[in-house]
Amino acid sequence: MNLLNLALFSGSSIFCNNPSLTSGYCGFDKPFSLKSKAGKSNPKIFRFSVASRLIGLGLINLSILFNIGLNYTISIFGGIKVIKSFKKIELSSDELKLYQHLPLEVVTPPFKAGKMLLLNVVEKYKPVLKKILKGAFFVFVFFLAAVITYMALSLSKVFVKSEVPMNSKEVTNSISFDPNASYNILFLGYGGPGHDGGSLSDVLIVANVNPKEKHLNLISVPRDTWVELPIRSDLKEYHKINSAYAIGSDDLKYGLKEPQFRGKAGGGAMAKYAVSQVIGMPISYFVAVDFNGFKRAVDELEGVDVTVPVTFDDYYYPIKGAENLNCGKSGDEISSLTATMSGFLLEKEFGCRYEHLHFDKGIAHIDGETALKFVRSRHSDQHGGDFARSERQGAVLTGIKEKLLKLDAVSKWPEFFDRFVGMLSTDVDKNITKTIIESAGEIKQYSVSTIYLSTENIFQESKSSDGQYILVPKEGIGNWTEVHKFINQQISSN
């Protein structure tokens, strides 16, 4: 006796030999009882009796089918007809032990109970069975469609391979480019684990590289820029541009994105899509680093030299982990403050959550932690706001470039690639890196210019329909024509 039969008959024993039923076993030759053992009429017991017998007899009949080869045809809409042959069967002693809980008429001959079951059920419950079978059919079709849809979506995901060790976050990119013509690489900085909005981009800088002219333009894009993003294959919505990487990286909340915006490369692909709208040029590759990776990279270089444009103080740089300190204020005081204040004005009331930063104008040698504070500082009276932050971010990138040149990283690029790639998420692999370096020529000959996009040139401040502070083109939301003209003019004049 196989395991399937053992399971079927064990199940039939539970349902057929149920002590709560007055009629005992599953034989349909016995009348159904409307009474409980106490002798009281009970419709619930009747319904349970019918259901229990049907299930038990079904299990018995399935076992019989496996043992004696009962051949039958079921016609859902025309009723059930039992057709032909029953083969004679001899039961072994082991099988007799298994069947011993059933009444004699069910076991000998086995087909008698099977035939009684099918004919009796069909005649008595044909209308009910039709409804059940129709319902089961539609449920089956629904689940089949759901499974096919799920498989289609799963198989359409982006599959990426790595050219580096498995712990690296590098992903491949299918875009090809002419290394002798101008091309663009997007640099992203985001909080990462342990930070509120950890996948939101705090830094968005495009490196526009012109190998022919030996010139590098750093285009700084404000994180509050309002852009349209394809959150589904059939739907686009406006979001701040700093959420593009987060949306592309989140396949759980945004699972119906187009394939190129899903998987390991999804965050970078979505960010490239968003930023290319703003600058009016395609972006070939991206390099993304979280705060911890950024600090590690600068420390790996043993610090960098940066040019501080002005002396400035920031008394409100957030201390990690102190975001919810009450700073000695009672619950009533906090409630009163939150009822009358908001934004930075409210933040200033909780001084214990912040530290004081000070930088002097001129050249400063900074480590990873200091470099992160330098590029993130926002609330200085002397050098605050997004425009000032963009200027400082450009200064740190320039400092990193100078340090890499000093360390002769160009000639030792495979070593440096292996040292740093694990700290980044990128679609630049070793082959692409080699192509870029070979086509770039003498890196020391490159001049660097910075293009800042701000309210001082092409943007204006606005609010979204849900009250967010946003930056939009002066010509209106989604109208990038003048923005593109401005960037092209700046690149041509540099």
PEWO-V348386 format. One record per backbone hydrogen bond with DSSP energy under -1.0 kcal/mol. CO is the residue of the C=O (numbers start at 0). NH is the residue of the N-H. E is the energy in kcal/mol with one decimal. If there is no record, write none. Layout:
# PEWO-V348386
CO|NH|E ; CO|NH|E
This chain:
# PEWO-V348386
1|5|-1.8 ; 2|6|-2.3 ; 3|7|-2.5 ; 4|8|-2.7 ; 5|9|-1.9 ; 6|10|-2.2 ; 7|11|-2.2 ; 8|12|-1.8 ; 9|13|-1.5 ; 10|14|-2.1 ; 11|15|-3.0 ; 12|16|-1.5 ; 15|17|-1.2 ; 17|20|-2.0 ; 26|29|-1.1 ; 33|41|-3.6 ; 35|38|-2.0 ; 39|35|-2.3 ; 41|45|-1.7 ; 42|46|-2.7 ; 43|47|-2.6 ; 44|48|-2.8 ; 45|49|-2.6 ; 46|50|-2.5 ; 47|51|-3.0 ; 48|52|-2.4 ; 49|53|-2.5 ; 50|54|-2.4 ; 51|55|-2.6 ; 52|56|-3.2 ; 53|57|-2.2 ; 54|58|-2.2 ; 55|59|-2.3 ; 56|60|-3.0 ; 57|61|-2.2 ; 58|62|-1.9 ; 59|63|-2.5 ; 60|64|-2.5 ; 61|65|-1.7 ; 62|66|-1.4 ; 63|67|-3.1 ; 64|68|-1.4 ; 91|95|-2.4 ; 92|96|-1.6 ; 93|97|-1.4 ; 94|98|-2.0 ; 98|101|-2.2 ; 102|105|-1.5 ; 102|106|-1.0 ; 103|107|-2.6 ; 108|111|-1.2 ; 109|113|-1.5 ; 110|114|-2.9 ; 111|115|-2.5 ; 112|116|-2.7 ; 113|117|-2.3 ; 114|118|-2.5 ; 115|119|-2.3 ; 116|120|-2.6 ; 117|121|-2.3 ; 118|122|-2.3 ; 119|123|-2.2 ; 120|124|-2.8 ; 124|128|-3.2 ; 125|129|-2.4 ; 126|130|-1.8 ; 127|131|-2.6 ; 128|132|-3.2 ; 129|133|-2.6 ; 130|134|-2.7 ; 131|135|-2.9 ; 132|136|-2.2 ; 133|137|-2.2 ; 134|138|-2.4 ; 135|139|-2.5 ; 136|140|-2.4 ; 137|141|-2.4 ; 138|142|-2.5 ; 139|143|-2.4 ; 140|144|-2.4 ; 141|145|-2.2 ; 142|146|-2.5 ; 143|147|-2.4 ; 144|148|-2.5 ; 145|149|-2.5 ; 146|150|-2.6 ; 147|151|-2.3 ; 148|152|-2.4 ; 149|153|-2.6 ; 150|154|-2.7 ; 151|155|-1.0 ; 153|156|-1.4 ; 164|167|-2.1 ; 177|180|-1.7 ; 182|208|-2.8 ; 183|283|-1.8 ; 183|284|-1.3 ; 184|206|-3.3 ; 185|286|-2.9 ; 186|204|-2.4 ; 187|288|-2.2 ; 188|201|-3.1 ; 188|202|-1.8 ; 189|290|-1.1 ; 191|194|-1.4 ; 196|199|-2.2 ; 197|191|-3.5 ; 202|188|-1.9 ; 203|220|-2.6 ; 204|186|-3.4 ; 205|218|-3.1 ; 206|184|-1.9 ; 207|216|-2.6 ; 208|182|-1.8 ; 209|213|-1.1 ; 209|214|-1.8 ; 213|446|-1.8 ; 214|209|-2.6 ; 215|448|-2.5 ; 216|207|-3.4 ; 217|450|-3.2 ; 218|205|-2.8 ; 219|452|-1.6 ; 221|224|-1.5 ; 222|241|-1.6 ; 223|470|-2.2 ; 224|240|-2.6 ; 226|238|-2.9 ; 228|230|-1.5 ; 228|236|-2.5 ; 231|234|-1.1 ; 234|231|-2.0 ; 236|228|-3.5 ; 238|226|-2.8 ; 239|242|-1.9 ; 240|243|-1.4 ; 241|200|-2.7 ; 242|246|-2.8 ; 243|247|-2.5 ; 244|248|-1.6 ; 248|250|-1.0 ; 249|253|-1.2 ; 255|232|-2.0 ; 257|260|-2.2 ; 258|261|-1.8 ; 262|265|-1.4 ; 264|268|-2.4 ; 265|269|-2.5 ; 266|270|-2.1 ; 267|271|-2.5 ; 268|272|-2.2 ; 269|273|-2.3 ; 270|274|-2.7 ; 271|275|-2.2 ; 272|276|-1.1 ; 273|277|-1.0 ; 274|278|-2.4 ; 275|279|-1.8 ; 284|185|-2.9 ; 285|426|-1.3 ; 286|187|-2.7 ; 287|424|-2.8 ; 288|189|-1.8 ; 289|293|-2.6 ; 290|294|-2.3 ; 291|295|-2.4 ; 292|296|-2.5 ; 293|297|-2.2 ; 294|298|-2.4 ; 295|299|-2.5 ; 296|300|-1.1 ; 297|302|-2.5 ; 298|301|-1.7 ; 303|365|-2.6 ; 305|363|-2.6 ; 307|361|-2.3 ; 311|358|-2.4 ; 313|356|-3.3 ; 316|354|-2.6 ; 318|321|-2.0 ; 321|324|-1.4 ; 325|328|-1.8 ; 329|333|-2.3 ; 330|334|-2.4 ; 331|335|-2.3 ; 332|336|-2.3 ; 333|337|-2.7 ; 334|338|-1.3 ; 336|340|-2.0 ; 342|346|-1.9 ; 343|347|-2.0 ; 345|348|-1.4 ; 346|349|-2.0 ; 349|352|-1.7 ; 350|353|-1.6 ; 352|318|-2.7 ; 354|316|-2.0 ; 356|313|-2.4 ; 358|311|-2.3 ; 361|307|-3.5 ; 363|305|-2.7 ; 365|303|-2.0 ; 366|370|-2.6 ; 367|371|-2.0 ; 368|372|-1.8 ; 369|373|-2.5 ; 370|374|-2.0 ; 371|375|-1.5 ; 372|376|-1.7 ; 377|384|-1.9 ; 384|388|-1.8 ; 385|389|-2.5 ; 386|390|-1.8 ; 387|391|-2.2 ; 388|392|-2.7 ; 389|393|-2.2 ; 390|394|-1.6 ; 391|395|-2.0 ; 392|396|-2.2 ; 393|397|-2.2 ; 394|398|-2.1 ; 395|399|-2.5 ; 396|400|-2.4 ; 397|401|-2.4 ; 398|402|-2.1 ; 399|403|-2.4 ; 400|404|-2.1 ; 401|405|-2.2 ; 402|406|-1.8 ; 403|408|-2.8 ; 404|407|-1.5 ; 407|411|-1.1 ; 409|412|-1.1 ; 411|415|-1.8 ; 412|416|-2.9 ; 413|417|-2.1 ; 414|418|-1.7 ; 415|419|-2.0 ; 416|420|-2.5 ; 419|422|-2.0 ; 420|423|-1.4 ; 424|287|-3.4 ; 425|170|-4.2 ; 428|432|-2.5 ; 429|433|-2.5 ; 430|434|-2.1 ; 431|435|-2.8 ; 432|436|-2.4 ; 433|437|-2.5 ; 434|438|-2.2 ; 435|439|-1.6 ; 441|444|-1.4 ; 442|445|-1.9 ; 446|215|-2.7 ; 448|217|-3.0 ; 450|219|-2.7 ; 453|456|-1.4 ; 453|457|-1.1 ; 453|458|-2.4 ; 457|473|-1.8 ; 459|471|-2.4 ; 461|469|-2.5 ; 463|466|-2.0 ; 467|463|-2.1 ; 469|461|-2.3 ; 470|225|-2.4 ; 471|459|-2.4 ; 472|475|-1.9 ; 475|478|-2.0 ; 479|483|-2.6 ; 480|484|-2.0 ; 481|485|-2.3 ; 482|486|-2.2 ; 483|487|-2.5 ; 484|488|-2.3 ; 485|489|-2.2 ; 486|490|-2.5 ; 487|491|-2.4 ; 488|492|-1.9 ; 489|493|-1.1
